[in-house]
């Protein structure tokens, strides 16, 4: 199957199977989403959603957060991964928003990655979710699902190389939603351990499933031959 056909069929499946695809982080505005995404690094969305209501209430604006100390913010984020660093990043991020960006979340990669705690992945999430830009944030789910389905080759060994391959082959208007499709598929179906292949509507297109299926058939043949 040609790559264009594979991409078209995968996107068509996701459009039908996951008609509502959006971030599972809870937020009310770009500032809150930026906080939530920074906190979600190497942490589950569920955990982040548990702590952000109190955090958002205590620090409702960049100005309030910028005036806080990392020690004070730590008390709200202590249950997430790397709470000390993230508390420092949040305060530093808010201070830069106020000082350099008129308390507004930037809409472009170059400015976003200047903010403490914001790397390319976080910046791409903000651009896609808030500003509906054709950016692909590659987390562990996107990286795993893309390789298993065969959307990217084994030569794509870094998040950036996966990002470039996906954005090259997915229509720009679909990329913001496709980012969520890949994440949700990886989170609930194509899991890291014990993927639910038999429940997956993409299994007949899937490079990983075909490989595993061939291995099972080969093992069964060997067993039957020995018998």
C-alpha positions in Angstrom: 0.0 0.0 0.0 1.3 3.5 -0.9 2.0 5.9 2.0 -0.7 8.3 0.8 -3.3 5.5 0.8 -2.3 4.5 4.3 -2.5 8.0 5.7 -5.9 8.5 4.0 -7.4 5.3 5.4 -6.0 5.9 8.9 -7.3 9.5 9.0 -10.7 8.4 7.7 -10.9 5.7 10.4 -10.1 8.1 13.2 -12.6 10.7 11.8 -15.3 8.1 12.2 -14.1 6.3 15.3 -13.2 9.4 17.3 -15.4 12.2 16.1 -14.7 14.3 19.1 -10.9 14.6 19.6 -9.6 17.2 22.0 -7.2 17.6 24.9 -8.2 15.9 28.1 -6.6 18.6 30.2 -9.1 20.9 31.8 -8.7 24.7 31.2 -10.7 27.8 30.6 -8.2 30.0 28.7 -4.8 29.9 27.0 -3.0 30.8 30.3 -4.5 27.9 32.1 -3.8 25.5 29.3 -0.2 26.6 29.2 0.1 25.8 33.0 -1.6 22.5 32.5 0.6 21.4 29.6 3.8 22.4 31.5 2.6 20.3 34.5 1.6 17.3 32.3 5.2 16.6 31.2 5.9 13.0 32.3 2.7 13.1 34.3 -0.8 12.0 33.5 -3.6 14.3 32.5 -5.7 12.8 35.2 -3.3 13.8 37.9 -2.9 17.3 36.5 -6.7 17.8 36.4 -6.8 16.9 40.0 -4.6 19.7 41.1 -5.2 22.5 38.7 -8.6 23.7 40.0 -7.0 24.9 43.3 -3.9 26.2 41.4 -6.0 28.2 39.0 -8.1 29.6 41.9 -5.0 30.7 43.7 -3.3 32.1 40.7 -6.0 33.3 38.3 -3.8 35.6 36.2 -0.2 35.7 35.0 0.3 38.8 37.2 -0.7 36.9 40.4 1.4 33.9 39.5 4.4 36.1 38.6 4.3 37.7 42.1 4.3 34.2 43.8 7.3 32.3 45.0 8.2 28.8 43.7 7.9 27.6 47.3 4.3 28.7 47.5 3.4 27.2 44.1 5.1 24.0 45.1 2.4 23.4 47.7 -0.2 23.2 44.9 1.8 21.0 42.5 3.7 18.7 44.9 1.8 15.6 43.7 3.0 15.9 40.1 6.3 14.7 38.7 9.3 17.0 39.3 7.3 19.5 41.4 10.3 21.6 42.4 11.3 22.3 38.8 7.7 22.8 37.6 7.0 25.3 40.4 10.0 27.3 39.4 9.0 27.0 35.7 5.5 28.2 36.3 6.6 31.3 38.2 9.3 32.1 35.6 6.8 31.5 32.8 4.3 34.0 34.3 7.0 36.6 34.9 8.1 36.4 31.3 4.5 36.5 30.1 3.9 39.7 32.1 7.3 41.3 31.2 7.7 40.4 27.6 4.3 39.5 26.2 1.8 41.8 27.9 0.4 38.8 29.9 -0.7 37.1 26.7 0.3 33.6 25.6 2.3 33.8 22.4 1.0 32.2 19.2 4.3 31.1 17.7 7.0 28.6 18.3 9.9 31.0 18.6 8.3 33.0 21.4 6.7 30.1 23.2 9.9 28.1 23.6 11.5 31.2 25.3 9.2 30.6 28.3 10.6 28.5 31.2 9.2 25.0 31.1 8.2 25.2 27.5 9.9 23.0 24.9 8.9 22.3 21.3 6.2 19.7 22.3 4.5 22.0 24.7 4.7 24.9 22.2 3.1 22.7 19.5 0.3 21.7 21.8 -0.5 25.4 22.5 -0.3 26.4 18.9 -2.6 23.5 17.8 -5.1 23.7 20.6 -5.4 27.4 21.2 -4.5 28.8 17.8 -5.6 25.9 15.5 -2.2 25.8 13.8 -0.9 22.9 11.8 1.6 21.7 14.5 2.1 18.2 15.7 3.2 17.7 19.3 4.9 14.3 19.5 4.6 12.7 22.9 5.2 9.0 23.7 1.8 8.0 22.4 2.2 9.8 19.1 5.7 8.4 18.7 4.6 4.8 19.4 1.4 4.8 17.4 3.0 6.4 14.4 5.7 3.7 14.3 3.3 0.8 14.9 0.9 1.8 12.2 3.7 2.4 9.8 3.0 6.1 9.3 6.7 6.7 9.9 9.7 4.6 9.2 12.2 3.1 11.6 14.6 5.8 10.5 12.4 8.3 12.4 14.2 7.9 15.7 13.5 11.3 17.3 10.3 13.2 18.1 11.3 15.9 15.6 11.8 13.4 12.8 8.4 11.9 13.5 6.8 15.4 13.7 8.3 16.3 10.3 7.1 13.0 8.7 3.6 13.4 10.0 3.1 17.0 9.1 4.4 16.3 5.6 1.8 13.6 5.0 -1.3 14.8 6.9 -3.3 17.6 5.4 -2.6 20.9 7.3 -6.3 21.4 8.2 -6.4 17.9 9.8 -3.1 18.1 11.8 -4.5 19.8 15.0 -7.2 17.0 15.3 -4.9 14.2 14.1 -2.6 15.0 17.1 -5.4 14.2 19.5 -6.5 11.1 17.5 -3.0 9.6 17.8 -2.8 10.5 21.5 -6.2 9.0 22.3 -5.6 5.9 20.2 -2.3 5.4 22.1 -3.8 6.1 25.5 -6.8 3.7 25.2 -6.2 1.2 22.4 -2.6 1.0 21.1 -1.2 1.0 24.7 2.5 0.6 25.3 2.0 -2.8 27.0 -0.6 -5.2 25.8 -2.1 -3.2 23.0 -5.8 -4.0 22.3 -5.1 -5.2 18.7 -8.2 -7.4 18.4 -10.4 -4.4 19.3 -8.7 -2.0 16.9 -10.3 -1.1 13.6 -6.9 -0.4 12.2 -5.3 -3.8 12.8 -5.5 -4.9 9.1 -3.6 -1.8 8.1 -1.2 -1.9 11.0 2.5 -2.8 10.5 2.9 -3.9 14.1 -0.2 -6.2 14.0 0.8 -7.8 10.7 4.3 -8.5 12.1 2.9 -10.0 15.3 0.3 -12.0 13.4 3.0 -13.5 11.2 5.0 -14.4 14.2 2.0 -16.2 15.9 1.3 -18.1 12.7 5.0 -19.1 12.4 5.0 -20.4 16.0 1.7 -22.3 15.5 3.2 -23.9 12.4 6.3 -24.9 14.3 4.2 -26.4 17.1 2.1 -28.4 14.7 5.1 -29.6 12.8 6.7 -30.8 16.0 3.5 -32.6 17.0 
